[in-house]
Structure formats: structure tokens, C-alpha cells
């Protein structure tokens, strides 16, 4: 009991000394305020930590945090993935247009409800393709290779999963 009490007092003194040293080293400003608050929380935690053992009870955090009731909000995942797909689609189409290939449409297929969204396939619609003067290639095979390289720079997908509609 006496050993536990001395250990507790030394812990409090150590944390207070450490916070004083950190306070002396830190410059004045906004960050100093947050670090002082953090150390205040740590000091309070060190002070109250042995109280349950002194009362003869164990502190059980599993009653405080019930992990079994935590559920993923599927609507949020859906909307987040939908926004991500639309953003990637827009960026790819813009990059393809910068390379001189106009009116190219991209359609992305993936499981939109999955947390770790994996791209299944990407359909590139070349039916309305217009090749501008600043385009690198005018051969359809080389255009497909160029567009495939652009798509692969934005997403991780096998080249075989990139399909072309012409």
C-alpha cells in the first residue's frame, strides 16, 4: 500500500515536472495553449487513475465503449464513394481532353457500397471522338494506349479491365 502511494506521488511529480519543462521550451502562441491543455488532461488522468484500485474496484473500459454497437453509415459510404467516382471521372476526362482527344466519355464500374472501393472496370466511349490538332496520335490503337496510360495514372486497375466502345 505504501509502495503504491509513493509510486503514485512520484508519477504525479514526474508528469508535472515534464509539463513545466515542455512549457519552458515551447514558444508563446496558439500551439502552447493546446499543449498545456493536453498536459493538464494527462495530470488529471495520472491523479485519478489509482482511485478505483484504492476503492477495491477495477476500471473496466469495455462498459464505457460498447464496440458491438458501432455501425458503418452506409449512406455516408455511398455518398463518399459516389463523389470520389465523379471526381476521378471528371479529372480523367479533363486530362484526356488536354491530350487532344475531345468528346470522350468515361463510365466507372465499382462496388460503391464497399469501404475499400475497388474499380471493376472502366468503359471508355469513343463513339463521338474528335481528334484535335494538338493530339499526339491519330491512330486509334495509339489513342487507346494513350488513354489507357492516362486512366492508369489516376486509378489502380488492370489494363484488361479498361474497355473501349467505338
N, C-alpha and C positions, 0 to 999 in steps of 0.2 A: 504494500500500500504506500509506504513512504517512498519507495523507489519509483513508483508510478507518478506520485505527486511531484517529485524532483524532476523527472523526465518531462512532465507536462510544463512546469515552470521554465525549464531550460528551452523547451520548444517555443514558448511564447516569447522569451527574451531573444532567442535567435531570429525569429521572424521579425520582431520589432527592430533589432539591430540591422538586419538585412534591408528592411524598408527605409531606414534612416540613411544607409549608405547609398542605396539607389536614388533616394531623393536628393542627396548632395551631388551625385554625378549627373543627374538629368538637368537639362536646361529648362528655364521657365517657358511655359507655353501651354498649348492645348493638350498635348500628349501627357504632360506631367500630371494634369488633373485626373486623367483616366488611369494612369499607373498608381497614383495614390489611392484611388477608389478600389482598384484591384487588390492592392496590399491590405487595405482596410478589411476587405472581404476575407482575405486569407487569415488575417489576425483573428477575426471573429470566428472563423472556422476552426482554427487551432485552439481557441479558448473553449468552444462548446463541444469539441469532439469527444473528450473523455467523460462528459456528463452522463451519457447513457450507461457506460460501464460502472460509474460510481453509484448509479441507481440500481445496478444489477440487471439491466436490460441491454440486449444487443440492438444496434441500429440496423434495421433491415430496409435497404433502399428498394427492394423489389415491391414492397407495398406502396411506395410513393409513385414509382413509374411502372405502370402496367403495360408492358410491351406487347402483349397479345391483342390489345385493343387498337393498336396503331394500324391504320389502313391507308393505302395509297389512294389519293383522289384521282380516279380515272379520267374525270372530265378535265382536270388540270393537265395530266399527262397528254391527253388527246390534243388539247389546245396548244400546248407547248410544242409537241411534235408537228402539228399542222403548221404552226408559224415557222418552225425550223425548215420544213419541206418547202414552203412557199418562198422563204428567204434564199435557200440554196437554188431553187428553180430560177428565181429572178437573177441571181448572181451568175449562174451558168449561161442563161440566155443573153445576158449583157456581155459576158466575155466572148461568147460565140459571135455576137454582133460586132464586137470590136475587132475580131479577126476577119471581118468582111463577109460573113455569111448571115444574110438577113432572112427574116420570117421563119426562123427555126423554132419549133415548139418542143418543150421538154415535158414529159409526163413521168413522175416518180412513183414507183410501187414499193411499199414497205408496210410493216405492221405498225400502224400509227398508235396502237394502244400499248405497245411494249415500252418498258422503261428504257432499255438499251436499244434504240431504234436501229434496225439493220435494213439496209437497202436490198430489196429482192431483185428488182430490175428497173431499168430506165429506158423509156421509149423516146426516141428522137424522131420527130415528124419533119421530114424533108420535102413534103409534097408542095409546099409553097416557097421552096428555097430560091433565094435571089443571091447571086454571087456578085459582090461589088468589085470595083476596080482595085481596091487595096487588099483584096483577098490573096492569100499566099498560093492557093491551088485552085484550079478549075476542073480537075479530075475528081469524079465522085468518090473514088476509092481513097484518094489522099485527103479529101474533105472529111470523110468518115473517120480516118485516122486522126486527123487534127481535132475533130470534135470529141472523139474518144479520149484523147490526151487532156483536153480541157475538162471534161467531166471527171476523169480520174484525179485531177488536181484538186477538186472540190470534195469528192466523196470517196470512200473506200468501197470499191465494188469490182468484181471480176469484169474484164473486158467482154466476156461472153454474155454477161447479163445486160449489156447495152445493146438494145435492139433498134433497128432503123426501119422507118416506114417511108416508102418512097413511091 
